[in-house]
């Protein structure tokens, strides 16, 4: 398969990063790469789906990984996986041995090992410079479900119309389910089991970088998990904090201990992000050195500084994200600059995932969540047209049209974009600029 053929398959079948920001997969495909990394680190607590998928579909996923490597002309493909995922490693070791240019690289169970900048350094020893991209160092990274979706598109002609989601937390039977895109959270949770808290709240994605939704939030191509928590949980309280109050707390309580900066994963790789200096500038009203604020553009948003490092329980990530958002709104983009040397003692400063889970009050929810790989049914779905980075897809159906599961209902817009497909058989209820509603009939 040629690179152009692979790009067309990925774009037309709506394949994007299955987690994170949803970057269209075809746009990463390039002949500049010499290494393709498969990310099976899943570094946030409670997330399970990628290791489960790789164990269940290892033959297909590794086959596709090697095909992607070959189409790009890359020298090798590397599966980055935590050493503690022994069942998955055992399941794929024999498969990997069949491919001359594919290898497994095991990693410590630390957060945020799944950040592609961190992962690339761990696997290759190459540092992605601040403001740079993985391809600057001739590397491309895909996660496991993305690679499986590429396999299904290339070998089965199946577009992306569903998502594997771990449903964990306050539920009697945690499960990992394959759900139709556009399904409501409440319906998804009901399929998994019985909620065990009277007033649940729903954290969409990982506990560090996810966001709280509601029972009416819908499943998208980037939904990795639904974590059900009591409404009084500390993560919900953190999410409800007032930014002005947090700035005042920074002024009164930040002791400049530097723990936030010392544990920052990007700072350890030589990126010029220093949370303690941001807190100092905020608490003292000091705007003389503008580089402190400009350098917030290099923050990955992993949340270590706020959710783990700070002994005072302050909110450097929240404050940094405010500055970062304001700079983006002003049209300022991070410049690609040279990094400083990798920090001595970096290895000792890694945050163990089990300790992070304890700090977040999540250890009691770390239970088995077995994978049920057949797609479930939904009565109605509301499918967003903008489930990816880039231009939203453009609807090609109208109210009253009968559609089949897998049928394209929105085509890729010009520029960076991918197609959107129906997740059920049914009738179009409505079409708007933001979503398409379908009822099963």
C-alpha positions in Angstrom: 0.0 0.0 0.0 1.4 3.4 -1.0 1.5 6.4 1.4 -1.0 8.3 -0.7 -3.4 5.4 -0.6 -3.1 5.1 3.2 -3.7 8.8 3.6 -6.9 8.6 1.5 -8.2 5.6 3.5 -7.5 7.4 6.8 -9.1 10.7 5.7 -12.2 9.2 4.1 -12.9 6.8 7.0 -12.6 9.5 9.7 -9.5 8.1 11.5 -8.2 10.5 14.1 -6.2 10.3 17.3 -8.4 8.1 19.6 -7.9 10.2 22.7 -6.3 13.6 23.4 -7.2 16.2 20.8 -8.2 14.0 17.9 -5.5 15.0 15.3 -6.4 13.6 11.9 -4.2 10.5 11.4 -3.5 11.1 7.7 -1.8 14.4 8.4 0.9 12.6 10.4 1.8 10.3 7.5 5.1 11.4 5.9 8.2 10.0 4.3 10.3 12.0 6.7 9.8 9.6 9.6 12.4 7.0 10.4 10.6 5.7 13.5 6.9 5.0 14.2 5.9 4.6 17.9 2.8 2.8 19.0 1.7 4.4 22.3 0.4 1.8 24.7 1.4 3.6 27.9 -2.0 4.8 29.1 -0.3 6.7 31.9 -3.4 8.2 33.6 -4.9 6.3 36.5 -7.9 4.0 35.7 -7.6 4.0 31.9 -7.4 0.5 30.5 -8.7 0.3 27.0 -5.5 0.5 24.9 -3.8 -2.4 26.7 -7.0 -4.4 26.4 -7.3 -3.7 22.7 -3.7 -4.6 22.0 -4.0 -7.9 23.9 -7.3 -8.7 22.0 -6.3 -7.6 18.5 -2.5 -7.8 18.6 -2.2 -9.6 15.3 -4.2 -7.0 13.4 -2.7 -4.0 15.2 0.9 -5.1 14.8 0.2 -5.9 11.1 -1.1 -2.4 10.5 1.8 -0.8 12.5 4.3 -2.5 10.2 2.3 -1.5 7.1 2.3 2.1 8.3 6.0 1.9 8.9 6.6 0.5 5.5 4.4 3.0 3.7 6.3 5.9 5.3 9.7 4.2 4.6 10.6 4.3 8.3 13.3 2.0 9.6 11.5 0.7 12.6 8.3 0.6 14.6 8.4 0.5 18.4 5.6 -0.5 20.7 6.0 1.7 23.9 4.2 -0.1 26.8 4.5 -0.2 30.6 6.4 -3.2 31.9 3.6 -3.9 34.3 1.2 -4.7 31.4 2.5 -8.3 31.5 -0.6 -9.9 30.0 -0.6 -7.6 27.0 3.2 -8.1 26.5 2.8 -11.8 26.6 -0.1 -11.7 24.1 1.9 -9.7 21.5 5.5 -10.9 22.0 5.0 -13.8 19.6 3.3 -11.6 17.0 6.1 -9.0 17.2 8.7 -11.7 16.6 7.1 -12.2 13.2 8.1 -8.7 12.1 11.8 -7.8 11.5 11.3 -4.1 11.9 9.0 -4.0 15.0 10.1 -4.2 18.6 8.7 -3.7 22.1 10.1 -1.1 24.4 9.0 -1.4 28.1 8.6 1.7 30.3 8.2 2.5 34.0 4.7 3.1 35.3 5.1 6.8 35.7 3.0 9.9 34.8 2.9 11.5 32.2 4.8 8.8 30.3 2.1 8.8 27.6 2.9 12.4 26.6 4.4 11.9 23.2 7.3 14.3 23.9 8.2 12.2 27.0 7.5 8.9 25.2 9.7 9.8 22.3 12.6 10.6 24.6 12.1 7.4 26.6 12.1 5.3 23.4 14.6 7.0 21.2 16.6 9.4 23.4 15.6 12.3 21.1 14.3 15.5 22.6 11.5 17.3 20.8 12.5 21.0 21.1 10.1 23.4 22.7 7.5 24.4 20.2 8.6 21.7 17.8 6.8 18.6 16.5 7.7 14.9 16.7 8.4 14.8 13.0 11.2 17.4 13.6 13.1 14.4 15.1 11.8 12.0 12.4 9.2 10.4 14.7 5.5 9.7 14.3 3.3 8.5 17.3 -0.1 6.8 17.1 -2.0 5.2 20.0 -3.3 1.7 20.0 -7.0 2.4 19.1 -6.0 4.7 16.3 -3.9 2.0 14.8 -6.7 -0.5 15.2 -9.1 1.9 13.5 -6.6 2.2 10.6 -6.6 -1.6 10.3 -10.4 -1.7 10.2 -10.5 1.0 7.6 -7.8 -0.5 5.4 -8.6 -4.2 5.6 -12.3 -4.3 6.5 -13.6 -1.1 4.9 -15.0 -0.1 8.3 -15.1 3.7 9.0 -14.9 5.1 12.6 -18.4 5.1 13.9 -17.8 3.8 17.5 -15.4 4.3 20.4 -14.0 2.0 23.0 -14.6 3.5 26.5 -13.6 2.4 30.0 -16.6 3.0 32.4 -15.2 2.9 35.9 -15.5 4.5 39.4 -18.7 4.5 41.3 -20.3 1.6 39.4 -21.0 -2.0 40.5 -19.6 -3.6 37.4 -16.8 -1.6 35.7 -16.6 -2.4 32.0 -14.8 -1.3 28.9 -17.4 -1.1 26.1 -17.5 -0.3 22.4 -20.1 2.5 22.1 -21.7 4.2 19.1 -20.5 7.8 18.5 -23.1 10.3 19.7 -24.5 8.1 22.5 -25.3 9.9 25.7 -23.3 9.3 28.8 -26.3 8.3 30.9 -27.2 5.6 28.3 -23.6 4.4 28.2 -23.4 4.1 32.0 -26.7 2.3 32.2 -25.3 -0.4 29.8 -22.2 -0.9 32.1 -24.0 -1.4 35.4 -25.6 0.3 38.4 -24.2 3.6 39.7 -23.3 3.3 43.4 -23.4 6.9 44.5 -26.6 8.9 44.8 -25.4 12.1 43.0 -22.9 11.0 40.4 -20.7 13.3 38.4 -19.0 12.2 35.2 -15.3 12.8 34.4 -14.8 12.4 30.7 -11.3 11.0 30.0 -8.4 10.7 32.4 -8.5 12.2 35.9 -5.5 14.5 35.1 -6.4 15.9 31.7 -10.1 15.0 31.3 -13.1 17.3 31.9 -16.3 16.9 33.7 -19.4 16.4 31.6 -23.0 15.7 32.3 -25.4 12.8 31.7 -26.2 14.4 28.3 -22.6 14.6 27.2 -22.1 12.5 24.1 -19.4 9.9 23.2 -16.9 11.2 20.6 -13.9 9.8 18.8 -11.6 11.1 21.6 -13.6 9.7 24.6 -11.4 7.3 26.4 -13.2 6.9 29.7 -16.2 7.8 31.8 -15.1 8.0 35.4 -18.1 8.1 37.8 -17.5 10.0 41.0 -19.4 11.3 44.0 -20.4 14.9 43.6 -18.2 15.8 46.6 -15.0 14.2 45.3 -11.9 16.3 45.5 -11.5 16.2 41.7 -14.9 17.8 41.2 -14.1 20.4 43.9 -10.9 21.2 42.1 -12.7 21.6 38.8 -15.2 24.1 40.4 -12.5 26.5 41.7 -12.7 30.2 41.0 -9.7 31.5 39.1 -9.7 34.9 40.9 -9.7 33.1 44.2 -6.8 30.9 43.0 -4.8 33.9 42.1 -5.3 35.4 45.5 -4.3 32.1 47.1 -1.2 32.1 45.1 -0.4 35.6 46.4 -0.9 34.5 50.0 0.4 30.9 50.1 3.0 30.2 47.4 6.3 29.8 49.2 8.4 29.4 46.0 9.5 25.9 47.0 10.0 25.0 43.2 8.4 21.6 43.6 6.0 22.3 40.8 8.9 23.1 38.4 11.2 20.3 39.7 8.5 17.7 38.9 7.4 19.3 35.6 8.0 16.6 32.9 8.6 19.1 30.1 10.9 21.2 32.2 12.9 18.1 32.9 13.4 17.7 29.2 14.8 21.2 28.9 11.6 23.1 28.0 11.4 26.7 29.4 8.3 26.2 31.4 8.7 27.1 35.1 5.4 27.0 37.0 7.0 28.5 40.2 8.0 31.6 38.3 4.5 32.0 36.9 3.2 31.8 40.5 5.7 34.4 41.6 4.7 36.8 38.9 1.0 36.4 39.7 1.5 36.7 43.4 3.7 39.8 43.1 2.0 41.4 40.2 5.3 41.3 38.4 5.1 41.6 34.6 8.6 43.0 34.0 9.9 39.7 32.5 7.3 38.8 29.8 9.2 35.5 29.0 7.6 34.0 32.1 4.2 34.4 30.5 5.2 33.6 26.9 6.8 30.4 28.1 3.4 29.1 29.4 2.9 28.2 25.7 5.3 25.3 26.3 3.1 23.7 29.0 1.7 20.3 28.1 -1.2 20.7 30.6 -0.4 17.4 32.3 -1.4 18.8 35.7 1.4 17.4 37.9 2.2 20.8 39.3 -1.4 21.3 40.5 -2.7 17.8 41.3 0.4 16.3 42.8 3.4 18.6 43.3 2.2 21.6 45.2 2.3 21.1 49.0 -0.1 24.1 49.4 -2.8 22.7 47.1 -2.5 25.7 44.8 -3.4 25.8 41.1 -0.4 26.6 38.8 -1.8 24.6 35.9 -5.1 26.5 36.0 -3.3 29.9 36.0 -0.9 28.8 33.3 -3.7 27.6 31.1 -5.4 31.0 31.4 -2.3 32.8 30.2 -1.8 30.2 27.5 -5.3 30.6 26.3 -5.1 34.4 26.2 -1.9 34.2 24.1 -3.5 31.8 21.7 -6.5 34.1 21.4 -4.1 36.9 20.6 -2.7 34.9 17.7 0.6 34.1 19.4 2.1 30.7 18.7 5.0 29.1 20.6 8.3 29.5 18.7 10.4 26.5 18.0 13.5 27.1 20.1 16.5 25.1 21.3 16.0 23.2 24.6 18.2 23.2 27.6 20.0 20.0 28.6 17.9 17.2 30.1 17.8 17.7 33.8 20.0 15.6 36.1 18.0 13.5 38.4 15.1 13.4 35.9 14.6 9.6 36.5 14.2 10.1 40.3 11.6 12.8 39.8 9.1 10.7 37.8 5.7 10.4 39.4 4.6 6.8 40.0 1.1 6.2 38.8 0.0 4.2 41.9 1.1 7.1 44.1 -0.7 9.6 41.9 -3.9 7.6 42.1 -3.7 7.6 45.9 -3.1 11.4 45.9 -6.2 11.9 43.7 -8.4 9.6 45.8 -8.9 7.0 43.1 -7.1 3.9 44.4 -10.4 2.3 45.4 -11.6 2.4 41.8 -8.6 0.6 40.3 -10.5 -2.6 39.5 -10.9 -4.9 36.5 -13.0 -3.4 33.7 -13.2 -6.3 31.2 -13.5 -5.5 27.5 -16.8 -6.1 25.7 -15.7 -5.6 22.1 -19.1 -5.9 20.2 -20.6 -2.5 19.6 -23.7 -1.8 21.6 -27.0 -0.3 20.3 -28.4 3.2 20.8 -31.9 4.5 20.3 -30.8 8.0 19.4 -27.4 9.6 18.8 -26.2 13.2 18.4 -23.0 13.1 16.4 -20.8 16.2 16.5 -19.3 17.4 13.3 -16.1 18.7 15.0 -14.6 15.6 16.8 -11.1 16.4 15.6 -8.6 19.2 15.3 -9.2 21.2 12.1 -12.3 22.2 10.2 -15.6 20.5 11.2 -16.9 18.1 8.6 -19.8 19.3 6.3 -23.1 17.5 6.4 -24.2 15.6 3.3 -27.5 14.5 4.6 -30.8 16.3 5.5 -33.7 15.8 7.9 -35.7 12.7 7.0 -33.0 10.8 5.2 -32.6 7.1 6.0 -29.0 6.2 6.8 -27.1 3.0 7.5 -24.4 2.4 10.2 -21.1 3.4 8.7 -22.6 5.6 6.0 -20.9 8.9 5.5 -23.1 11.7 6.8 -20.6 14.5 6.7 -17.6 14.9 4.4 -14.2 16.3 5.2 -14.0 20.0 4.8 -11.2 21.7 2.9 -7.9 21.8 4.8 -7.3 19.7 7.8 -10.5 17.6 8.3 -12.0 14.1 8.1 -15.3 12.5 7.3 -18.0 11.6 9.9 -20.1 8.5 9.6 -23.4 7.3 11.1 -23.1 5.1 14.2 -26.6 3.5 13.8 -29.2 2.6 11.3 -31.9 5.2 11.4 -33.5 8.4 10.3 -32.0 11.9 10.4 -33.9 13.9 13.0 -32.0 17.2 12.5 -28.9 18.7 10.9 -27.2 21.7 12.4 -23.8 23.4 12.0 -22.5 21.5 15.0 -24.1 18.0 15.0 -26.4 15.5 13.3 -29.2 13.8 15.3 -30.3 10.3 14.3 -33.1 8.1 15.6 -32.9 4.3 15.2 -35.7 2.9 13.1 
